Amino acid sequence: MNLIVRGARAYPAVVLTLLVGAIGLVLLATPARGLAPWLVGGYALCVAAWQAVEMVRQLLRGHAGLDILAVIAIVAAVSVGEPWAALIVVLMITGGEALEDYAENRSKQELTALLKRAPQQATRLLTAPVAAGAGAAGAADDRTETVPVSDINVGDHLLVRPGELVPVDAILLGGSAEFDESSLTGESLPVLRAADERVASGVVNGSTAITMRAAATSKDSTYQQIVDLVEQAQGSRAKTVRLADRYALPFTVVALVIAGVAWFVSGEPVRFAEVLVVATPCPLLIAAPVAFLGGMSRAAKSGLIVKGGGTLEQLAKVRSAAFDKTGTLTTGKPEPREVRPAAGVTEEQLLQLAASAEVYSSHVLASAVVEAVKARGIPLLPVESAAESATNGVEAVVAAGTVRVGKPSWVAKAAPGLEIAPLDAGELAIYVALDDRFLGTLIMRDELRPEAPEVLRGLRGLGVERFAMVTGDVPATANAMAEQAGIDEVYAECSPADKVRIASELQPRPLIMVGDGLNDAPVLAAADVGFAMGARGSTAASESADVVNRFDRIDGVGEAVRIGKDTVRIALESIWMGIAVSVGLMLVAAFGFLPAIVGAWMQEVVDLVAILWALRAIRGKRRV
């Protein structure tokens, strides 16, 4: 009952149309049956007038539509004595919004699920844990309060019970704990996090209550960034979602021509009305947008946030692909292979100075250096100031002087005595200097993602013709990785400006650019389709990209292109199927074999079939 009441409040025009129809039917069973056609026809003409006014407003805004067919059909049906057929067309018009809402809600259910999973509340401790190791037992005696996540401030102490979502990005206090991070990374197995380690918001706590210290506010936390991306995707009404608009005018002309010829040849005005009541615009107005929303929902289920229907249409046509290297084609988890200090420098000194500076870098290599130093138990030095140079490295001021860590060409500007280290295939070097003194080299090795060659082969099967690696790394490392992945075209030692220039020149178009870090944000924005490996990438990269991969897997690139192709195909199928069936029914009606009231109901069937066909975009084509 509540569902009916809510529906009536949401769609009063539908209720009013059904009420008028019911009253008309009752009048037919009474001596006042002559009033029924006047009531039904008058109501239909009022709706037609209202639609005509709205149609003129849309035309003045520059938006041509298909409402003219419905308006003419209503007026024609009433004029030739078919008011009940006109009422059915009115039901299609008034019920179209409800049908569209249902189809859209069904098609974007995965996007909606992501929004509903966002943390809403948090349990804040009013007194800090007694000791750093205080866990559930220590927290149980503390006074707590339940607050909205928006009220959490950096530094607040939080209690997260078993099975609860971590409300904001926070530091784990006490011992280690297990978390389900599948919503962020796609990894189904629980992940063990140690004390003092940062944990992202949106992950699910394991079987033990824990205490945490907030490291970010809600709006700056990981899951809120995902929510912002989803809201942006849901709110987008890209011009290409109006895929059907290009068919609107031809379809209208064809319908009017068939109706006019049928009237002229037969000499019966009723033929004109009979043709137009089956000229349904619903497959054009609703089915195509529903298909695009379904494609976006299917992408979300695969961990991909697509920021609009326009991106799906571009993905369907992609012909070139460019990839960053570190963290994109590679795992982004480089392992330190060797420490090569210069004369008079110990390994510990080299690692300590390098890691103290790398703390302030967003590059994935930096975090690997810091983790390696922590594993050795080497303390980090206090830093007075630090700055990162895009694609080059990081510079930090410590008590001993200015530390530079990064690419050889950049570090050599401060330390002319730098010596280039010989490297094996797949290895890369991080160079370290203190003021004008070269301190040594850290040799790292980052493995190619095992699925990368297969992903590239799959993209070739989807019609991508040209592949390139565009990276800031040195040629030796870049060429070795490109050869393993199956990429022949390599651009190495590129600055962000170089990447943008190369991406703008690559042909054929459209081009998809795949990257992950802060340095990739400009080129992701410049490409036809920017694809951000969001699980390891920066906020800037996610904001500038058209597709954000929440899961740390490169096979999402192939899945995105496949979803784009499936979505556009299904949208076009829905449009053409609706047009074909409508034209067929119009021809039948033109020869007088389809009464107006029967044709009006057939129109509703065509609408339903077209929308159900469009909803197939949620699942796409079944593949063995």
C-alpha positions in Angstrom: 0.0 0.0 0.0 2.8 2.4 0.9 4.4 1.6 -2.5 1.2 2.7 -4.3 1.0 5.9 -2.3 4.6 6.8 -3.0 4.1 6.0 -6.7 1.0 8.3 -6.8 2.9 11.1 -5.1 5.8 10.7 -7.5 3.8 10.5 -10.7 0.5 12.4 -10.2 -0.1 12.7 -14.0 -0.2 8.9 -14.4 -2.7 8.7 -11.6 -4.9 11.4 -13.1 -4.8 9.7 -16.5 -5.9 6.4 -15.0 -8.6 8.1 -13.0 -10.0 9.8 -16.1 -10.0 6.5 -17.9 -11.8 4.8 -15.0 -14.4 7.6 -14.8 -14.9 7.3 -18.6 -15.5 3.5 -18.3 -18.0 4.0 -15.5 -19.9 6.6 -17.6 -20.1 4.1 -20.5 -22.2 1.9 -18.2 -24.6 4.7 -17.3 -27.3 6.6 -19.2 -24.7 9.5 -19.4 -22.5 7.4 -21.7 -22.4 10.2 -24.2 -20.2 12.3 -21.8 -17.4 9.7 -21.7 -15.9 10.6 -25.1 -16.0 14.3 -24.2 -14.3 13.7 -20.9 -11.6 11.5 -22.3 -11.1 13.5 -25.4 -11.0 16.8 -23.5 -8.5 15.6 -21.1 -6.3 14.2 -23.9 -6.4 17.6 -25.7 -5.4 19.4 -22.5 -2.4 17.1 -22.1 -1.6 17.7 -25.8 -1.7 21.5 -25.3 0.5 21.2 -22.2 3.0 19.1 -24.2 2.9 21.5 -27.1 3.8 24.4 -24.8 6.7 22.4 -23.3 7.8 21.4 -26.7 8.0 25.1 -27.8 10.0 25.9 -24.7 12.5 23.1 -25.6 12.8 24.4 -29.2 13.5 27.9 -28.0 16.4 26.4 -25.9 17.7 24.6 -29.0 16.6 21.1 -28.2 14.5 19.5 -30.9 12.4 16.5 -29.7 9.9 13.8 -30.8 7.0 15.1 -28.7 5.5 16.6 -31.8 4.5 13.1 -32.9 2.6 12.4 -29.7 0.9 15.8 -29.8 -0.3 15.4 -33.4 -1.4 11.8 -32.7 -3.6 12.9 -29.8 -5.2 15.7 -31.7 -5.7 13.5 -34.8 -7.2 10.7 -32.7 -9.7 13.0 -31.0 -10.6 14.7 -34.2 -11.5 11.5 -36.0 -13.6 10.1 -33.1 -10.9 7.9 -31.4 -10.7 9.5 -27.9 -9.8 6.3 -26.2 -6.8 5.8 -28.5 -5.8 9.3 -27.6 -6.0 8.5 -23.9 -3.6 5.5 -24.4 -1.1 7.8 -26.1 -1.5 10.2 -23.1 -0.8 7.3 -20.8 2.4 6.6 -22.7 3.4 10.3 -22.3 2.6 10.6 -18.6 3.9 7.1 -17.8 7.1 7.6 -19.8 8.7 9.4 -16.8 7.9 6.5 -14.5 9.1 3.9 -17.0 12.3 5.9 -17.5 12.9 6.2 -13.8 12.5 2.5 -13.3 14.8 1.7 -16.2 17.4 4.2 -15.0 17.3 2.9 -11.5 17.7 -0.7 -12.7 20.5 0.2 -15.1 22.6 2.2 -12.5 22.2 -0.1 -9.5 25.9 -0.8 -9.2 26.7 2.9 -9.1 24.0 3.4 -6.5 25.4 0.5 -4.4 28.7 2.2 -4.2 27.1 5.4 -2.8 25.1 3.4 -0.3 28.3 1.7 1.0 29.9 5.1 1.9 30.6 5.3 5.7 27.9 7.5 7.3 28.7 7.3 11.0 31.7 6.8 13.3 32.3 6.0 16.9 34.6 8.6 18.5 36.4 8.0 21.7 36.0 11.0 24.1 39.2 10.0 25.9 42.3 8.7 24.1 43.3 5.0 24.7 45.3 4.5 27.8 48.3 3.2 25.9 49.5 2.9 22.4 48.7 -0.8 22.5 45.1 -0.3 23.8 42.7 -2.3 21.7 39.2 -3.5 22.2 39.6 -4.1 25.9 41.1 -0.7 26.6 38.5 1.0 24.5 35.6 -0.7 26.1 36.1 1.4 29.3 36.3 4.7 27.3 33.3 6.9 26.8 32.2 7.0 23.2 29.9 9.0 21.0 28.4 8.2 17.6 28.8 11.1 15.2 28.4 11.7 11.4 31.7 11.0 9.6 31.7 14.7 8.5 32.3 15.7 12.1 35.5 13.7 12.4 38.7 15.8 12.6 42.3 14.8 12.0 43.7 13.4 15.2 40.4 12.1 16.7 40.6 8.6 18.2 38.0 6.2 16.8 36.6 2.8 17.8 35.9 0.5 14.9 34.0 -2.6 15.9 34.1 -6.0 14.2 32.6 -5.9 10.7 32.3 -2.1 10.7 33.5 0.2 7.9 36.6 2.3 8.6 34.9 5.7 8.5 37.9 7.9 7.4 41.5 7.3 6.5 43.1 6.5 9.8 46.3 5.2 11.5 45.9 1.8 13.2 46.8 2.0 17.0 47.8 -1.0 19.0 48.6 -4.4 17.4 47.9 -5.7 13.9 44.5 -6.2 12.4 42.9 -7.8 9.4 40.7 -5.8 6.9 38.5 -6.7 3.9 39.8 -4.3 1.2 37.8 -5.8 -1.7 35.7 -2.7 -2.1 38.8 -0.7 -2.9 41.2 -3.1 -4.5 39.2 -6.1 -5.7 41.4 -8.3 -3.5 39.1 -10.9 -2.0 41.5 -12.2 0.7 41.8 -10.3 4.1 44.8 -8.0 4.3 46.9 -7.8 7.5 47.8 -4.2 8.6 50.4 -3.5 11.3 50.3 -0.9 14.1 51.0 2.7 12.9 50.0 1.8 9.3 47.6 3.9 7.4 44.2 2.3 6.6 41.9 3.6 3.9 38.3 4.5 4.6 35.6 2.2 3.2 37.4 -1.1 4.1 35.8 -3.5 6.5 37.3 -4.3 9.9 37.9 -8.0 10.7 36.8 -9.9 13.8 38.5 -7.7 16.5 37.5 -4.3 17.7 40.3 -1.8 17.1 41.2 1.8 17.9 42.4 4.2 15.2 43.6 7.8 14.9 42.0 9.8 12.1 44.5 10.8 9.5 42.1 12.7 7.2 38.7 14.3 7.3 35.8 12.6 5.5 36.0 14.8 2.4 39.7 14.0 2.0 39.4 10.3 2.6 39.7 7.5 0.0 36.1 6.3 -0.2 34.7 9.9 -0.3 36.8 10.4 -3.4 35.2 7.4 -4.9 31.8 8.7 -3.9 32.6 12.1 -5.6 33.6 10.3 -8.8 30.4 8.2 -8.8 28.2 11.3 -8.2 30.0 13.0 -11.1 29.3 9.9 -13.3 25.6 9.8 -12.3 25.1 13.5 -12.8 26.7 13.6 -16.3 24.4 14.0 -19.2 27.0 13.9 -22.0 25.9 14.9 -25.5 26.5 11.4 -26.7 24.0 9.9 -24.3 21.6 11.7 -26.7 22.7 9.2 -29.3 19.1 9.0 -30.5 18.7 12.7 -31.2 20.4 12.3 -34.6 17.5 9.9 -35.6 14.7 12.1 -34.2 14.1 14.4 -37.2 14.2 11.6 -39.9 11.9 9.4 -37.9 9.4 12.3 -37.4 9.4 13.1 -41.1 9.0 9.4 -42.1 6.0 9.0 -39.7 4.3 12.1 -41.0 4.9 11.2 -44.7 3.4 7.6 -44.1 0.4 9.1 -42.3 -0.2 11.8 -44.9 0.1 9.3 -47.8 -2.3 6.9 -46.1 -4.8 9.7 -45.6 -4.4 10.9 -49.2 -4.7 7.5 -50.9 -7.6 6.2 -48.7 -9.4 9.5 -48.4 -10.1 8.5 -44.7 -8.7 10.9 -42.1 -8.8 8.1 -39.5 -5.9 6.5 -41.3 -3.7 9.5 -40.4 -4.5 9.0 -36.7 -4.1 5.2 -36.9 -0.5 5.6 -38.3 0.6 8.2 -35.8 -0.5 6.4 -32.7 2.0 3.7 -33.5 4.8 6.1 -34.3 6.3 5.6 -30.8 9.3 7.8 -29.9 10.0 5.9 -26.7 12.9 3.7 -28.0 14.6 7.0 -29.1 13.9 9.0 -25.9 14.5 6.4 -23.2 16.2 3.2 -24.5 19.5 4.8 -25.6 20.2 6.7 -22.3 19.2 3.6 -20.4 21.7 1.5 -22.3 24.5 4.0 -21.5 23.6 4.0 -17.8 23.5 0.2 -17.9 27.0 0.2 -19.4 28.2 2.5 -16.6 26.7 0.3 -14.0 28.3 -2.8 -15.6 31.7 -1.0 -15.5 31.2 -0.1 -11.8 30.7 -3.8 -11.0 34.1 -4.4 -12.6 35.7 -1.7 -10.5 35.6 0.9 -13.2 34.0 4.3 -12.7 33.1 5.8 -16.1 32.4 9.5 -16.0 29.6 9.7 -18.5 28.1 8.2 -21.6 30.4 10.2 -23.9 33.3 8.3 -22.5 31.6 5.0 -23.3 31.1 6.1 -26.9 34.8 7.1 -27.2 35.9 3.8 -25.7 33.9 2.0 -28.4 36.0 3.7 -31.0 39.5 3.6 -29.4 42.2 2.8 -32.0 45.4 3.8 -30.2 46.6 3.1 -26.6 49.5 4.7 -24.6 50.7 3.4 -21.3 52.8 4.8 -18.5 55.3 2.2 -17.1 55.8 2.2 -13.3 52.6 1.2 -11.5 50.7 0.8 -14.7 52.4 -1.9 -16.9 54.5 -2.9 -13.9 53.2 -4.0 -10.5 54.2 -0.7 -8.8 55.8 -2.7 -6.0 59.6 -2.4 -6.8 62.0 -4.4 -4.7 65.4 -3.0 -3.7 68.0 -5.3 -5.3 71.3 -3.6 -4.3 72.7 -0.6 -2.4 75.7 0.9 -4.1 77.2 3.7 -1.9 80.0 6.0 -3.2 83.4 6.0 -1.6 83.3 7.1 2.1 79.5 6.5 2.4 78.0 3.6 4.3 74.9 1.7 3.1 73.0 2.9 6.2 73.8 6.5 5.6 72.8 6.3 1.9 69.5 4.6 2.8 68.7 6.9 5.7 69.2 10.1 3.6 67.3 8.7 0.6 64.3 7.5 2.6 64.1 10.8 4.7 63.6 12.6 1.4 61.4 10.0 -0.3 58.8 10.3 2.4 57.7 13.5 0.7 57.4 11.9 -2.8 54.2 10.5 -4.3 56.0 8.2 -6.7 55.6 4.4 -6.1 59.4 4.0 -6.0 59.6 6.4 -3.1 57.3 4.2 -0.9 59.4 1.2 -1.7 62.6 2.9 -0.5 60.9 4.0 2.7 59.5 0.5 3.4 62.9 -1.0 2.8 64.5 1.4 5.3 61.8 0.7 7.9 62.4 -3.0 7.5 66.1 -2.5 8.4 65.1 -0.5 11.5 66.9 2.6 10.3 65.4 5.8 11.7 64.4 8.7 9.4 65.9 12.1 9.8 63.9 15.3 10.6 63.2 17.3 7.4 63.1 21.1 7.5 61.5 21.5 4.0 60.9 19.3 1.0 59.7 19.7 -2.6 59.0 17.3 -5.4 60.0 17.9 -9.0 57.6 16.2 -11.4 59.1 13.1 -13.1 62.6 14.0 -11.7 62.7 13.3 -8.0 62.5 14.9 -4.6 64.6 17.5 -2.8 64.6 17.7 1.0 66.6 19.9 3.5 68.0 18.1 6.5 70.5 19.1 9.2 73.4 17.8 7.0 72.4 19.7 3.9 70.1 19.4 0.9 69.3 15.8 -0.3 68.4 15.1 -3.9 66.9 11.7 -4.8 65.8 10.8 -8.4 66.8 10.6 -12.0 70.5 10.9 -12.9 70.2 13.9 -15.2 68.4 15.9 -12.5 70.6 14.8 -9.6 73.8 15.5 -11.7 72.8 19.2 -11.9 73.7 19.4 -8.2 76.3 16.7 -8.0 78.5 16.7 -11.2 80.5 13.7 -9.9 77.5 11.4 -10.4 78.4 8.0 -11.9 75.8 6.1 -14.1 75.3 2.6 -12.7 75.2 -0.3 -15.1 71.8 -2.1 -15.1 70.4 -5.4 -16.1 67.2 -5.7 -18.1 64.2 -4.6 -15.9 66.3 -2.9 -13.3 66.2 0.8 -12.5 68.4 3.1 -10.4 67.6 5.8 -7.9 70.5 8.3 -7.5 71.2 10.2 -4.3 73.2 13.4 -3.6 73.9 15.6 -0.6 74.5 19.2 -1.6 77.1 18.8 -4.4 78.4 15.4 -3.4 77.2 12.2 -5.1 76.3 9.6 -2.4 75.5 6.5 -4.4 72.8 4.5 -6.1 69.8 2.3 -5.1 69.1 -0.5 -7.6 65.5 -1.4 -7.8 63.6 -4.0 -9.9 59.9 -3.6 -10.7 58.2 -6.6 -12.3 55.9 -6.5 -15.3 52.3 -7.3 -14.4 51.9 -10.9 -15.5 48.6 -10.1 -17.2 49.9 -7.2 -19.3 50.9 -9.1 -22.5 47.5 -10.8 -22.5 45.7 -7.4 -22.0 47.5 -5.9 -25.0 46.6 -8.9 -27.2 43.0 -8.6 -26.1 43.0 -4.9 -27.0 44.3 -5.8 -30.5 41.4 -8.1 -30.8 39.1 -5.2 -29.9 40.4 -3.1 -32.8 43.2 -1.1 -31.2 45.9 -0.7 -33.8 48.8 1.3 -32.2 50.5 0.9 -28.8 53.1 3.1 -27.1 54.9 3.3 -23.8 55.3 6.9 -22.6 57.4 7.1 -19.4 59.8 9.3 -17.5 62.2 6.3 -16.9 65.5 5.9 -18.7 65.5 4.1 -22.1 67.3 1.0 -20.9 64.6 0.1 -18.3 61.7 1.3 -20.5 62.8 -0.7 -23.6 63.2 -3.9 -21.5 59.7 -3.6 -20.0 58.1 -2.7 -23.4 59.7 -5.7 -25.0 58.2 -8.0 -22.4 54.8 -6.4 -22.7 54.8 -6.6 -26.5 55.1 -2.8 -27.2 57.3 -1.7 -30.0 57.0 2.1 -29.7 58.7 3.6 -26.6 59.1 7.2 -25.5 61.5 7.4 -22.5 62.6 10.2 -20.1 59.5 12.2 -20.8 58.4 15.2 -18.7 54.7 15.9 -18.2 54.8 18.4 -21.1 56.5 15.8 -23.3 53.7 13.2 -22.5 51.0 15.7 -23.4 52.7 16.6 -26.7 53.2 12.9 -27.6 49.6 12.0 -26.7 48.2 14.9 -28.8 50.3 13.7 -31.8 49.6 9.9 -31.7 47.4 8.7 -34.5 44.9 7.1 -35.2 42.3 8.5 -32.8 40.6 8.1 -30.4 43.6 7.5 -28.0 43.3 5.9 -24.6 46.1 6.9 -22.1 46.6 4.7 -19.1 48.6 6.0 -16.1 48.5 6.3 -12.4 50.5 9.0 -10.6 50.3 12.8 -10.1 52.7 13.2 -13.0 50.2 11.5 -15.3 47.3 13.9 -14.5 48.0 16.3 -17.4 48.3 13.6 -20.1 45.2 11.8 -18.8 43.3 15.0 -19.2 44.7 15.6 -22.7 43.9 12.1 -24.1 40.6 11.3 -25.7 40.1 8.8 -22.9 42.1 9.1 -19.7 42.3 5.8 -17.7 43.6 6.2 -14.2 44.8 3.2 -12.1 43.1 4.7 -9.1 44.0 2.1 -6.6 47.6 3.3 -6.6 47.2 6.7 -8.3 46.8 10.2 -6.9 43.6 12.2 -6.5 44.8 14.5 -9.3 45.1 11.6 -11.7 41.6 10.3 -10.8 40.0 13.7 -11.2 41.5 14.3 -14.6 40.8 10.9 -16.0 37.6 9.8 -17.8 37.8 6.2 -16.4 39.1 5.4 -12.9 40.0 1.8 -12.1 39.4 1.2 -8.4 41.0 -2.2 -8.6 44.8 -2.5 -9.1 44.5 -4.6 -12.2 45.5 -3.5 -15.8 43.0 -5.9 -17.3 40.4 -3.2 -16.5 41.6 -1.4 -19.7 40.4 -4.2 -21.9 37.2 -4.5 -19.9 36.5 -0.8 -20.3 36.9 -0.9 -24.1 34.8 -4.1 -24.3 32.0 -2.5 -22.2 32.1 0.6 -24.4 31.7 -1.4 -27.6 28.9 -3.5 -26.1 27.0 -0.5 -24.7 27.0 1.4 -28.0 26.0 -1.7 -29.9 23.1 -2.4 -27.6 22.0 1.3 -27.7 22.0 1.2 -31.5 20.2 -2.1 -31.5 17.5 -0.7 -29.2 17.0 2.4 -31.4 16.9 0.5 -34.7 14.7 -2.3 -33.4 12.2 0.3 -32.1 12.3 2.2 -35.4 11.9 -0.9 -37.5 8.9 -2.2 -35.5 7.3 1.2 -35.4 7.7 1.7 -39.2 6.3 -1.9 -39.7 3.2 -1.1 -37.6 2.8 2.2 -39.4 2.7 0.5 -42.7 0.1 -2.0 -41.4 -2.0 0.9 -40.0 -1.6 2.7 -43.3 -3.5 -0.1 -45.1 -6.3 0.0 -42.6 -5.5 -3.3 -40.8 -4.7 -1.8 -37.4 -7.5 0.1 -35.5 -6.3 3.2 -33.6 -7.0 1.8 -30.1 -5.2 -1.5 -30.9 -2.2 0.4 -32.4 -2.0 2.5 -29.3 -1.6 -0.6 -27.1 0.9 -2.1 -29.6 2.9 1.1 -29.2 3.2 0.4 -25.4 4.5 -3.1 -26.2 7.1 -1.7 -28.5 8.2 0.7 -25.8 8.6 -2.0 -23.2 10.5 -4.3 -25.6 13.0 -1.6 -26.6 13.7 -0.7 -23.0 14.1 -4.3 -21.9 16.5 -4.7 -24.8 18.5 -1.7 -23.7 18.8 -3.1 -20.1 20.9 -5.9 -21.6 23.8 -3.4 -21.4 24.0 -4.1 -17.7 25.3 -7.6 -18.5 26.7 -7.2 -22.0 27.4 -10.0 -24.4 27.8 -13.4 -22.8 31.3 -14.7 -23.4 32.6 -18.3 -23.1 
